[in-house]
Amino acid sequence: MSYKSLFFILIWCIFLFTPDTQAQTGEIKTVVIDPGHGGKDCGAVGAKSYEKNITLKIALKTGDYIKKKYPDVKVIYTRDDDSSVDLYERANIANRNNADVFISIHCNSVANSPKTGGAETYVMGAHRDAANLNVAKKENASILYEDNTDEHYGGFDLNSTEAYIAMSYIQSEYKDESLQLAEYVQDELVNRAKRGDRGVQQAGFLVLYKTAMPSILVEIGFISNPKEEDYLTNDNGQSYIASAIYRAFCTYKTNYEKEAQSVYDMASTETKTETEPVAKSETKQENKTTAKTEQETKTVVKDENGVVYRVQFVSRSSKVANPGATFKGLEDIYVYEYKGLIRYTAGCFSTKEEAEKYRREVVSKKYKDAFVAKFENGKRVN
């Protein structure tokens, strides 16, 4: 990679890494549903339909299902008619309303391949192949219909590989929750709506990167496939897809709130100091666990400023009873609470380079979203 490319990545990361952050509470009170495209931006075009119309109908149906089931949940649409809404403003709508969940609904399309079909659900992250990158490029192309894109997206180049590499460096505080929601949605689309399973994926979507809550983008099917277009434009098919997304939301809400309550109940029975990690009582009660308290681990290795680097590999809404047995093959497991969730790290290093080397080993043990976190005097600082 050229020096110029590295410089571009640095500048883009600085620009991108400025989302408003908010801690998700113990209840799911607000959901923002985003019908992709709209107005002058038609999105993908099928033989007899536009993506913008399909996504709007399914979004409204999804919201109606949620409101009937949960009258106390506030459902907000980024648009509820055929209007244009900039990508950055869709995220702003969610952030301004302190949304707990953001769901963006889209249709897929591929040229000269009418048999390609199936549904896939995305979270913000690094694309794994050219197909995922192409999906992101098509959805991000909505900025071509917007004004002042340099101001809102920092000169983002839709066709620049470096721009997407830069975007992949963003570490969302809500990635674990987003992945969980995405898995629920994908499972419902396959089993209830009987869509082909293209799996849960990651890619760089401009509509997701500034959202400060669990966020997903759902590609409900291929408008370029005649059979799928018939399904997507049929009221019965739209109802099944909306029902699938709604059911996934219900599952996520139920499980999240149950686990959050469990964390609250456990926390209310423990006396904790600022530097005392959540798992301290576990290490006293269970000799088999390898989870360590901050007092134990911070003396293992640190520099003169009390700085250490650990590899965060998973977040949970509730504590694991025996981390050593659950997360086999990882060293120096450490647990702490951050923004309402229980976070687990492995390793303890004095330099980021050493931690990054160990991160690659952690990734090889099936923790593909692991990243390096910095701690100073017992507190996470990045």
C-alpha positions in Angstrom: 0.0 0.0 0.0 1.4 3.4 -0.9 2.3 6.2 1.5 -0.5 8.3 -0.1 -3.0 5.5 0.6 -2.0 5.2 4.2 -2.3 9.0 4.7 -5.8 8.9 3.2 -6.8 6.1 5.6 -5.5 8.1 8.6 -7.5 11.2 7.6 -10.6 9.2 6.9 -10.4 7.3 10.2 -10.1 10.6 12.0 -13.1 12.0 10.2 -15.2 8.8 10.7 -14.4 8.1 14.3 -16.7 10.8 15.7 -20.0 9.2 16.3 -22.1 10.4 19.3 -22.1 7.5 21.8 -24.8 6.5 24.2 -25.1 3.6 26.6 -28.0 1.3 25.8 -30.3 1.0 28.8 -31.8 -2.2 30.2 -35.0 -1.8 28.1 -35.6 -1.6 24.4 -37.8 1.5 24.2 -37.2 3.0 20.8 -36.6 1.4 17.4 -35.8 3.3 14.2 -36.7 1.6 10.9 -35.0 2.8 7.8 -36.6 2.1 4.4 -33.7 2.2 2.0 -33.5 5.0 -0.7 -36.6 7.1 -1.5 -37.5 10.2 -3.6 -35.2 10.8 -6.5 -33.1 7.8 -5.4 -35.0 4.7 -6.6 -32.4 2.2 -5.4 -32.2 -1.0 -7.4 -34.6 -1.3 -10.3 -36.3 -4.5 -11.2 -38.3 -5.5 -14.3 -41.5 -4.0 -12.8 -40.6 -2.4 -9.5 -38.3 0.0 -7.6 -36.4 -0.9 -4.4 -37.6 2.3 -2.7 -41.2 1.3 -2.9 -40.7 -2.2 -1.7 -38.6 -1.2 1.3 -41.1 1.4 2.4 -44.0 -1.0 2.4 -42.1 -3.6 4.4 -40.8 -1.0 6.8 -44.3 0.2 7.5 -45.6 -3.3 8.0 -42.7 -4.1 10.3 -43.4 -1.1 12.4 -47.1 -1.8 12.6 -46.4 -5.3 13.9 -44.0 -3.9 16.6 -46.5 -1.3 17.7 -49.3 -3.8 18.1 -47.2 -6.1 20.2 -45.4 -3.4 22.2 -47.6 -0.3 22.5 -44.9 1.3 24.8 -42.1 0.9 22.2 -41.6 4.0 20.1 -41.3 3.2 16.4 -39.7 5.9 14.3 -39.3 5.7 10.5 -36.5 7.6 8.7 -39.1 8.2 6.1 -42.8 7.2 5.9 -43.4 8.3 2.3 -41.6 8.6 -1.0 -39.1 11.3 0.2 -35.4 11.7 0.0 -33.4 11.4 3.2 -29.6 11.7 3.2 -27.6 8.7 4.6 -26.0 10.7 7.4 -29.4 12.1 8.4 -30.8 8.6 8.8 -28.2 7.9 11.5 -28.9 11.3 13.0 -32.6 10.5 13.3 -31.7 7.4 15.3 -29.1 9.2 17.5 -31.4 12.2 18.2 -34.1 9.9 19.4 -31.8 7.8 21.5 -32.8 4.7 19.6 -32.0 1.3 21.1 -32.1 -0.5 17.7 -31.6 0.7 14.1 -32.8 -1.5 11.2 -32.2 -0.5 7.6 -34.2 -2.4 4.9 -32.9 -2.9 1.3 -33.3 -5.0 -1.8 -30.3 -6.5 -3.5 -29.5 -6.7 -7.2 -26.9 -8.1 -9.5 -26.5 -7.5 -13.2 -26.9 -10.4 -15.7 -27.5 -13.0 -13.1 -31.3 -13.5 -12.8 -31.0 -16.7 -10.8 -29.0 -15.2 -8.0 -31.2 -14.9 -4.9 -31.5 -15.1 -1.1 -31.4 -12.8 1.8 -28.4 -11.6 3.8 -28.1 -9.4 6.9 -25.2 -7.0 7.4 -23.4 -5.3 10.3 -20.8 -2.6 10.1 -17.4 -4.1 9.5 -14.7 -5.2 7.1 -15.9 -6.8 3.9 -14.7 -10.4 3.5 -15.0 -10.6 -0.3 -15.7 -8.6 -3.4 -19.4 -9.5 -3.3 -19.9 -7.8 0.1 -17.9 -4.8 -1.1 -20.1 -4.5 -4.1 -23.2 -4.5 -2.0 -21.8 -1.7 0.2 -20.8 0.3 -2.9 -24.3 0.0 -4.4 -26.0 1.1 -1.1 -23.5 3.9 -0.5 -24.1 5.2 -4.0 -27.1 7.0 -2.6 -24.8 9.9 -1.7 -24.6 10.7 -5.4 -28.1 12.2 -4.9 -27.0 14.3 -2.0 -25.5 17.8 -1.6 -22.4 18.8 0.4 -21.1 15.2 0.5 -17.5 16.4 1.3 -18.8 18.1 4.4 -20.9 15.1 5.5 -18.6 12.2 4.5 -15.1 13.8 4.5 -14.6 13.4 0.7 -15.5 9.7 0.8 -14.7 8.1 -2.6 -17.3 5.4 -3.4 -14.8 3.5 -5.6 -11.7 3.8 -3.4 -10.6 0.6 -1.8 -8.6 2.6 0.7 -11.9 4.4 1.9 -13.4 1.0 2.7 -10.3 -0.2 4.4 -10.3 2.9 6.5 -14.0 2.4 7.4 -13.2 -1.2 8.5 -10.9 0.2 11.3 -14.0 1.5 13.2 -14.7 -0.6 16.3 -18.4 -0.2 17.2 -19.2 -0.5 20.9 -22.4 -2.3 19.7 -20.9 -4.8 17.3 -21.7 -7.9 19.4 -25.3 -6.8 19.9 -25.6 -5.9 16.2 -24.3 -9.4 15.2 -26.8 -11.0 17.6 -29.7 -9.0 16.1 -28.5 -9.8 12.6 -28.4 -13.5 13.4 -32.0 -13.4 14.7 -33.2 -11.6 11.6 -31.3 -13.9 9.2 -32.7 -17.0 11.0 -36.3 -15.6 10.7 -35.9 -14.7 7.0 -34.7 -18.2 6.2 -37.1 -20.2 8.4 -40.3 -18.0 8.3 -40.1 -16.1 5.0 -38.3 -19.1 3.3 -35.6 -17.0 1.8 -32.4 -18.4 0.6 -29.7 -18.1 3.2 -26.8 -15.9 2.3 -25.8 -15.5 5.9 -24.8 -12.7 8.2 -22.1 -10.5 6.6 -20.0 -7.4 7.3 -19.3 -4.4 5.1 -18.8 -0.7 5.2 -22.1 1.1 5.0 -22.3 4.8 5.4 -25.8 4.6 6.8 -24.5 2.4 9.7 -21.2 3.9 10.7 -22.5 6.8 12.8 -25.3 5.1 14.6 -24.8 4.9 18.3 -26.8 1.7 19.0 -27.0 -1.9 17.7 -27.6 -1.4 13.9 -28.1 -3.8 11.0 -28.8 -3.5 7.3 -31.1 -6.2 5.8 -30.9 -7.2 2.1 -34.3 -8.9 1.9 -33.9 -10.4 -1.6 -32.8 -9.8 -5.2 -35.0 -7.5 -7.2 -33.0 -8.7 -10.3 -34.3 -12.2 -9.8 -37.8 -12.4 -11.5 -39.1 -15.0 -8.9 -37.9 -13.0 -6.0 -39.2 -9.7 -7.4 -42.6 -11.3 -7.6 -42.3 -12.3 -3.9 -41.0 -8.9 -2.9 -43.8 -7.0 -4.7 -46.5 -9.3 -3.5 -48.4 -8.2 -0.4 -48.3 -11.7 1.1 -44.5 -11.9 0.6 -44.0 -8.4 2.1 -46.0 -9.5 5.1 -43.9 -12.6 5.6 -40.6 -10.6 5.4 -42.0 -7.9 7.7 -43.1 -10.6 10.1 -39.6 -12.2 10.0 -37.9 -8.9 11.0 -40.6 -8.2 13.6 -40.1 -11.6 15.2 -36.4 -11.2 15.3 -36.8 -7.8 17.0 -39.1 -9.5 19.6 -36.5 -12.2 20.3 -33.7 -9.6 20.6 -35.8 -7.4 22.9 -36.8 -10.3 25.1 -33.3 -11.8 25.4 -31.6 -8.4 25.9 -34.0 -7.3 28.6 -33.8 -10.6 30.4 -30.0 -10.6 30.4 -29.9 -6.9 31.3 -32.1 -7.6 34.3 -29.9 -10.5 35.3 -26.9 -8.2 35.3 -28.7 -5.6 37.3 -29.8 -8.2 39.9 -26.3 -9.6 40.3 -24.8 -6.1 40.5 -27.3 -5.1 43.2 -26.0 -7.9 45.4 -22.3 -7.1 45.0 -20.2 -4.3 46.6 -17.9 -2.9 43.9 -15.3 -0.3 43.7 -14.4 1.7 40.6 -11.5 -0.6 39.8 -13.1 -3.8 40.9 -14.1 -5.9 37.9 -17.5 -7.6 37.7 -16.0 -11.1 37.8 -14.2 -10.7 41.2 -16.8 -12.7 43.1 -16.5 -15.4 40.4 -12.7 -15.8 40.9 -13.3 -16.4 44.7 -16.0 -18.9 44.2 -14.7 -20.9 41.3 -11.1 -22.1 41.4 -11.2 -23.5 37.9 -11.7 -20.1 36.2 -8.7 -18.2 34.8 -10.5 -14.8 34.9 -8.4 -12.4 36.9 -9.2 -9.2 38.8 -7.5 -5.9 37.8 -5.5 -6.0 41.0 -4.1 -9.4 40.0 -3.4 -8.6 36.3 -2.2 -5.1 36.4 1.0 -6.1 38.2 1.8 -8.7 35.5 2.9 -6.1 33.0 2.5 -2.4 32.7 4.5 0.6 31.7 5.4 3.6 33.8 2.0 5.2 33.2 0.0 2.1 34.3 -1.0 1.3 30.7 -1.7 -2.2 29.4 -3.2 -3.6 26.2 -5.6 -6.5 26.1 -7.5 -8.3 23.3 -11.2 -7.9 23.7 -12.9 -10.9 22.1 -16.5 -10.9 23.3 -19.2 -8.9 25.0 -22.2 -10.4 26.9 -25.2 -9.1 28.7 -24.6 -11.4 31.6 -21.6 -13.0 33.2 -20.1 -16.4 32.2 -20.0 -18.7 35.2 -16.6 -20.2 34.4 -14.7 -18.1 31.8 -11.7 -20.4 31.9 -13.7 -23.4 30.8 -15.9 -21.4 28.4 -13.2 -19.6 26.6 -10.7 -22.5 26.3 -7.3 -21.8 24.7 -7.1 -18.1 25.7 -4.6 -16.7 28.2 -5.1 -14.2 31.1 -8.8 -13.8 30.7 -10.0 -10.6 32.3 -13.6 -9.3 32.6 -14.9 -5.8 33.1 -18.1 -3.9 32.8 -18.3 -1.1 30.2 -21.4 0.8 29.0 -23.8 -1.7 30.6 -22.3 -4.9 29.1 -19.8 -7.5 30.4 -16.7 -7.5 28.3 -14.1 -10.2 28.1 -10.4 -9.8 27.2 -7.4 -12.1 26.9 -3.7 -11.4 27.3 -2.0 -8.5 29.0 0.8 -6.6 27.2 2.9 -3.6 27.6 2.8 -2.6 23.9 0.1 -2.4 21.3 2.3 -4.4 18.9 2.5 -7.4 21.2 -1.3 -7.2 21.8 -1.9 -7.0 18.0 0.2 -10.1 17.5 -1.9 -12.0 20.1 -5.1 -10.6 18.6 -4.4 -12.5 15.4 -4.0 -15.7 17.4 -7.4 -15.0 19.2 -9.1 -14.4 15.8 -7.8 -17.8 14.7 -9.7 -19.3 17.6 -13.0 -18.3 16.1 -13.2 -14.8 17.7 -13.2 -13.0 14.4 -14.2 -9.6 15.8 -11.5 -9.4 18.5 -9.7 -6.1 18.8 -7.0 -4.5 20.9 -8.3 -2.4 23.9 -6.1 0.0 25.9 -6.4 0.2 29.7 -4.8 2.9 31.9 -4.8 2.5 35.7 -7.5 -0.1 35.5 -9.9 1.8 33.2 -10.5 1.3 29.5 -9.4 4.4 27.5 -10.3 3.5 23.9 
